[in-house]
Amino acid sequence: MMYAGKQGRGRNDGSQKARNTKKTLKKLWSYLYFYKIKLLIALIFTIVSNLLSLVGPYLSGRIIQAMTDGVDFEKVFRFAILMIGFYLSSAIMTYVLSISMVRISQSVVYKMRKDVFAKLARVPVGYYDTNQTGDIISKMTYDIDTINTSLATDVMSIFTSIITVVISFVMMVIMSPILVLVFLVTIPLSVIVTRVLSRIVKKKYRIRNMKLGELNGFVEEMITGQRTIQSYVQEDSVLEKFDLINDEATKASYEAGYYSTTVGPTVNFISNLSVTLVGVFGGILYLYKQIDLGNFTSFSLYSRRFSGPINQMSNILAEIQSALAAAERVFDLLEEHNEVEDIEGAIDYEDVKGHIEFKNVDFSYVANTPVIRNLSFEAPPGKVVAIVGPTGAGKTTLINLLMRFYDVDQGEILADGKNIKELTRRSLRKAFSMVLQDTWLFHGSIHDNISYGNGEVSRLEVEEAAKKARIHSFILALPKGYDTILSDEGLNISKGQKQLLVIARAMLSKTKMLILDEATSNVDTHTEILIQKAMLALMENKTTFVIAHRLSTIQNADLILVVKDGNIVEKGNHTELLNQNGFYKALYQAQFE
């Protein structure tokens, strides 16, 4: 399917929900809370490390003062050795602290990724229908990595900056309360500028993350469909769409980076202004004997320490805005509704007969846009029911409802006389075997792929299933036979072979019901005939639902339901429907035109 931007069943563009910083920080703290003891120790290390480092400017002033009226070498060397000791101790503690924060952040990210992956297994299928795969992957990788970087460095930097600012300010007040008045001008100015720009930066980073998610989704979709794109010679068209989406992502990234980098130089100018004012007014106070040279030196150094973190904090805040925007996207995913729980008192679907009945079923993916209307039909046990109709008629939707990927709006679906809402989803779904239009194979051996979902099965059972699917000979011809490792999604075998492996997987299941969605659409005509014979044996005594566009594949079905615009317009077997001279006959004859 070609990329369609924000189209689809209410596709989420990542900007629909209001943003709440306090809520996001609270949720982040819920992850950090697990490591509160380690965080407390890290905080203590931060305080001690910074205190040791902040003794340096005071000692520098004492060294200068010791050389004012003749050089007192004993004091100079003593203060110098103390400075080296304090700075070395501070450096060692900072190193240990950095390693600890990296470990804590990795632990948080590990748990967050685990929670996100677990959440993806619990959300309803509808979530994947309305969100791009690339955007979901972006949340789990890029966004969480952004959070990780911020936790590993920015949290420690914030604490360091706060401690440095507070201690430096206290020391400056002790040394010269008058000179501190300089900062009454520069601090409010820094706070106002930082506050205004931070709000803009957060908004820009949120838009950037959203656009990068859209870009990832488009790229993932195009890579998956590359063969089709080249077959239809649509490379130029795809490139034009990519350029458009890439241009939007680049602009969003540029704007985020532009405003982010604006914060630092602006606040840096203000901090340099404060240092300049300290130098000017400090010099005047020194001339009038209001401050000695040692204290003036220490004050100047503390003023630089005081102004530096304010500038640094502005840069850190810009990075934190990016992390918060990423965290909001992750938490939006974690707050998605889970698949509806089984009703209280739901029972397991046992002693399966395979009798399915739809009664007056209505369904819509989007409110007021019905897909199925007042649909009723019966599938007796062991019978083959084929569902045919044009694209968008609602054929696959019937399977979605039957498997309870979605629930009906009105009416009911009965399985052996029981409303499927009264059955546990797990037991209902395990009652079916499925061969879907989009085959899914994973990185692993052929044996593991065929036996997937069937518990512990023997090699003999796997081979028997492969023989029925007419894939056994092909597997034996491979260098490692059933132990051959398939690449991701089975890219090292043909589509027809992938389809046959999935069919073999379904043959291995000991279920009473079978769903075949375009089961032979990717298989050549000769192989299709062989599979059809095997399928007849497989479907014996099983209630089977077959969805196919090629009507030649379902001529032996016991019941054919012709679906159009969500309604069953005709039903019967192949011969009966041809004799009706209706919509089915038109579809059948259209295949040969």
N, C-alpha and C positions, 0 to 999 in steps of 0.2 A: 504494500500500500504506500503510495507516494505521500510525502510529508504534507500535511495540511495545516500547519501552524496551530492556531488555537481552535480549530474545528473539532468536531466529535461530540461525544456525549458529555457536554459540560466540561471540556478539558480545563484543567487547573493550570493557570499561568504563573502561579506562585505569588500573586499579589492580591488575592481576594480577601485575605483576613487582616484585621487590624493588628498592628504591632504593639507589643507591651513589653518594654524593657525590664520592668520589675518582675514580671511573670517569668521571663526568660532567665534572668539572674537567679530567681528562686529555684527554677528547674535545674540549672547548672549546679547550684549548691546541693541539690538532692543527690547529685552524683559525687560531688566532692565530700559530702558528709561521711561517706564510707571510709574516708582516709583522714578524718578529722584529727586523729592523734599525730599522724605524720605531718599534717598541715600545721598543727600547733608547734611541733618541733621545728619545722621549717620557719615559722614565724619568729620563734625565739632566736634561731640562727641568724635570721635577717636583721633582727634588732641588734644583737650583739656584734655582728659583722659590721654593721653601719656605725655603731657607736665607736668601735675601734678605729674605723676609717675616719670618723669625724673628729677624733682627737688630734689628727695631723695638723689642721690649720691653727689650732690653739698652740701646739708645740712650735710651729713655724714662727708664730708671733713671739713666743718666749725666746727662741734662738736669736731673732732680730733684736729683741730687747736686751739680750745678754751681750750684744756687740755694740750697743749704743754708746755707753760711757767706758770705752776700752773693752777688749775681747775677753770674756770669761770662758776660757777654753773648756773648763770642767763642765760648766752648764751646757755649752754648745754641744759637746760630745755626748753628754748624758741625754739631752733632749733628742739629738739626732738618732742615737741608738734606740731610744723609746719609740720614735717615729717609725724606724725600720721594723721593729718588733710588732707594733700595732698594725702597720700596713700588711706585713707578711701574714699575721694571724687572720686579718680580715680577708685576705686573698684566699687562704686555705678554706676558711669557712664559706666563702662565696662559691668556691668550686664544689664543695660538698653539697651546698644548698642547690646549686644548679643541677647536679646529678640527681638529687632527691626529687626536684620538681619535674624533671624529665620522666622519672619513674612513675610519679603520681599521675602526670598527664597521660602517659601511655596506659596506665591502669584504667583511667577514666574513659579514654577513647576505646579501649578494648571492651569495656562494659557497654558503652554507648553503641558501638558497632553491633555487639551481640544483641542488644535490645532492638535495634533497628531491623536486623535480619529476622529476629523472632517476630517482630511486628509485621513484617512483610509476609510472613507465613500465616498470620491471623487475619489480615485485612480481607474483605470480600473481593471476589474477582472483579467487581465493578471498579475498584480502585485502579487496577491495571488497564481498564478500558478508558479511563479518563485522565491518566497521567503517562507521559512518555517514559519509556524504559531508560533512556539516557538521562533524563532529569532525576529519576529515582536513584540511578547509579551515582550521579553527581552528588546527591545528598549524602550517600553512604561513604563516598570517597573524599571528594574535594571539600565539602562543607565540614565534615568531621576532622579532616586534616587541618583546616583553618582553625577550628576550635582547639585542636591539639597544640598547634604552634603558639596560640595565645596563652593557653594554660601553662605551657612550659616556660615561657619567657615573660609575658606581659604581667602576669599575676605577681611574680617576684619583683619585677621592675616597679610596679605600682607601690608595693609595700616599701621598697627601698627609697623611692622618691618621697613618699609621705614622711618616713622617718628622717630622711636627710633635710627636708624642708623644715620640719618641726624643730629638730635639734639645732640646725643652722640659725633659725629665727631666734630661738632662746639665747644662743650664744651671742648673737648680734645685739640683742636687747641688753644683755649683761654688760657688753663692752661699750656700747654707745646708743642709748635710747633715742637720742636726737636724730642720729644718722639713719635710724630705722624708718623714720618718717618718709624717706624717699620711696619706700615700697607701698605707701598708701596711695600713690598714683599708679604705679606700674602693676601691682597685683590685681586690683579691680579690672584694669584694662585687659590683662591676660585672661582673667576668668570670663569676662564678657565675650571676648574674641573666641576663646576655646569653646564656650557653650554654644554659641551661634554656629560656628563652623562644624562642630561635632554632630549637631542635628542634621545638617546638610549632608555630611559625610556618611552617616548611618543610612540615610535614605538612598544615597547614590550606591553604596555597597549592596544594599538589598536589591536594587534594580540590576546591578552587575551580576549578582549571584543568580537571579532569575534568568537573565539573558544567557549566561553561561550554561545553565541547565537546559534551555531551549536549544542552544548550539550542540550540546552533547547529545540531546535527543535526536536532532536532525542527522548528525554524523553517524550515530549508531544505526539509525533507520536506513541511511543510504549505503553504509557498508554491508548491512544484511542483504539489501536488495541490489547489490552491484551487478550481478549477472543479468537481472531483469533490465536494469538501467542501460547496460551496454547492448543488450539484445534489441531494445527499442530505440537505440541511438539517442538517448536523452542526456548524455554527459553535459552538453552545453546548458541545457535547461536546469539540470541539477546544480551546476556550477553557479548559474545566475542566482538561484535560490540560496545557495550557500553563501555567496558574496553578500546578499542582502542580510541574512541572519548574522553572518560573521561581522558585517559592518555595524549592525546594532549592538552586538556583544562588545566590539572594539570601542565603540563610542561610549557605551556604558562603563567599560573598564577605564577608559581615558578620563571620563568625568569623575569617577570615583578616585582615581589616582591623582587627578588635578586638584580636587578639593582637599584630598588627604595631605598632599605635599604642601598645600598652601598654609595649612595649620602650623607646621614646624617653622618655616621662615618668618611668619608673622609674629609668633610668640617669641622666637629667637631674637628678633629685632627689639621687642619690648624688654626682654631680659638683658640684652646688651645695653639698652638705654638705661636700665636701672644700675648696671655696673658703672657706666659712664658717670651717672649722677653721684654714685657713691665715691668715685675717684675725685670728682670736683669738690663736692661738699665735705668729704673726708679730709681733703687737703686743706680746705679753709679752717676746719676744726683743729687740725694739727698745728697750723700757724698760730691759732689763738690759744694753744695749750689746752684744748678741750679733750684731746685724746693723744695718748703717747704713740710712738712709732710701732711698738710691738702690737698693741691692740688694733691700730689702724691696719697693719699688715694682716692680722688674723681676721679682722672684720671684712677686709677686701676678699680674702680667700673664702670666708663663709658666705659672702654675698654671691660669689660665683657658684658655690655649692648650692645656695638657695635658689638662684635663678636657673641653673642647669636643669634640675629635675622638673621645674615648671615647664620648660621647653620640651624635655623628654616626655613628660606626662601627656603633653598635647599630641605628640607622635604616637605614644602608646594608646591614647584614647581613640585615635583614628584606626589603629589596628584592632582595638577592642570592638569598635563599631562594626568592622568587617566580621569579627568572630560572632558578635551578637546576631547580625543578619544571617550568618550561616546557621547559628544555633536555632534561630526561629524557624528556619526551613526544616531542620532536623526534628524539632519538637512538634511542628505541624504534622509531620509524618507520624510521629509517635502518638499524637492525639487523634489520629484517624480512628473512626469507629471500627471495632473488630467485626468479623462476621457474626451475625446475630446468633446468640447462644441457643442451644436446644431448649425447647420449652420445658418447664418443670414437669417431671414425670415422663419424659420422652423415653421410649423403649428401643432396644436394639432390634434391627430388622433381621429376624431369624426365620429359619424354615422357609426360605425364599422359593416362591412358585414362579414369579415373573409375570403376574397379571397386573397390567398398568392401565389406568383409566384417567383421562382428562375430563373434567366436568365444568362446563361453562367458565373457562379460564379467560381472564383479562389480564394483560400485562403491558407495562410501558417502562422504558429505561428512563425517560424524562417525563415529568408530570405533564398531563394533557396532550401527550403525543403517543397514542396507543400503538403497540406493535402487534399484539395478539388481542382479538376480540371474540368473546363468547365461544371459545374453542372447545369442542367436545369430540372425543374419539376413544376407542377401546382397543387395547393390544392384548389378546388372549395369550396365555402361557405357551411358550415354545413357538410362537408365530414370528414371521419376519414382516416388520412394518417399514415400508419405505416412505420417506418424506421428500417430495420434490416440489419445485417451484422456482420462479425467477429469483435473482439476487435481491436480498432485502425483504423477502416474503415472510421471514420469521422461522425458517427451518432450524438454524442453529440455536435460536432462542428457545425452541422447544426442548432441546437437549440441556441448555442452561437451566431451565426450570425443572426439568426432570432430575438433574443432579443437585438441585438446590444451590446453584451458584447465585441465583436470584430467586426470590419468592414471588408468587403470584399476587396480583393486586386484588383480584376477585376470583371466586370459584375455588376448586380444589383439585389436587392430583392424588390419586389413590394407588397404592402399591399393595397388591393382595388384599384389597378392601380397607387398608389403613391409610389415613391421610398422611402424606409424607412429612408434614410438619410435626406429626406425633412420633416420628422415628428420629433416632440420632443421625446426624449428618454423616458421621464416620461409618456407621453400619450401612446406611443407604448407599453411599458412594462405593463402598467395598463390595456391594452386590453387583456392580457393573464392571465390565471390561471396556476399554475405550481405545479406538484407533482414530486419532484426530487428523484433520487436514494438515496441520503444522506438526510434523514429526519432531519429537524431542528425544535426543540422545545425549548422554553426558560423557565426560572424559573418564574412560574406564574400559575394561575388557568387554568383548562382545557377550561373553557369558553373563557378566554383571548387568549389562544393558537389557538382555532378554529376560533375566530373572527379576528385574527391578519391580518392587511392589508385590512380589509373590512369595515373600518369606524365604525360608531355607528350602531350596530345590536342588535336586541332583543334576549332574551333568547329563545323565541319560534323559531326564525329563526335558531339559533345555534343548537337547539335540532332537528329540521327538517333535517339539514345537517348531523348531527350525525346519525340519523336514516337511511338516505340513504347510509351512509358509514358503516352501520351495527356495530356501536360502541356505540350506545345509551344505550343498556342494560348493557354493561360493565360499563359505566360511572355511571349509576344509582346505580349499586351494590357497588360503592365506598362509604366510610363513609360520605364524603361531596359532593358527586355527581359532578356537574359541577363546584363547588367551590373548588374541590380538587387541592392542589398545587402540580405541577410537579417539581421535582428536576431539576438541570441543565441538559439540553439536554434530559429530560424525562427519566432519568436513572432508575426511580422507576416503569417503565412499560415495557412490552415486545416490541421487535422490530416490531412485527406485529401490536400491538396496536398503537405504534407510527406512523406507516405507515397509519393506518386507521384514526388517528386524522388529519394527514396532508391531507389526501384525503377529509375528512370532511371540512377542511379549503378551499380546492379548490372548493368543491360543493357549498359553501356559496357565492363564487364570482359570480357577475352578469356580466360575460364576454362572448364575442362571440367566444373566442379561448381558447384552452386548450392544455397544454403540459404535457405529462405523460412520465417520464423518469424512466423506470424499476418500474412502479407504483405499481406492485403487487409482486415484487421479494422477499419481506420479509414476505409474507403472506402464511399461509398454504393452501393446495389445496381446502378444503371445503370453507374457507373464500374467497378464490380467486374467486370461482364460484359465490358466493353471490355478491361480489364486481363487477364482470363483468356485472351482470344484472343491478346493480345500475348505473354502468358507462354508459351503453347504454342509460339509461334515462337522465343521466347528459350530455352526448355528443350530445343529440338531438338538432339539429339546431346550433351546435357549430363546428367550424373547429378545429379538434383535431389532434395533432401530438403525436404518441405513439412510444417510443423507447423501444424495448424489445428483450432479447436474447431467451426467451421461445416463440417460434412461435405459440404455442397453444393459447396464449393470444390475438393474433391479427388476427385470422382467419376471423372475421367479418368485418375487415377494408375494406373501399371502394377502397383504393389504397395502395399497398405495394411497397415501394421503397427498392430495394436490393442494398446496397452500399458496394463497395469493392475498397480499395485503393483510396478513394476519388471520385470515379465515380459511377454513377447509372448503374449497369450492367444488371438489369432486373426491370420491373415494371408491375403491374397488380393486380388483386385480387388474393386471395388464390388459387382458383381453376385454374385460368389461369396460374399462376406461376408453379403449380405442373405439369400441362400439358406441360409446356415448357421443362421439364426434364433438367433444368439447375442448377445454383448455389443455388437457393432458395430451390429446391427439395432436394439437397444434405444436406443443412443445416437442413431442416425439418426432414429428415430421420435420421440424426446424433443424434437427441435428443432421439431416441428410441433404439440406439445401446448400 
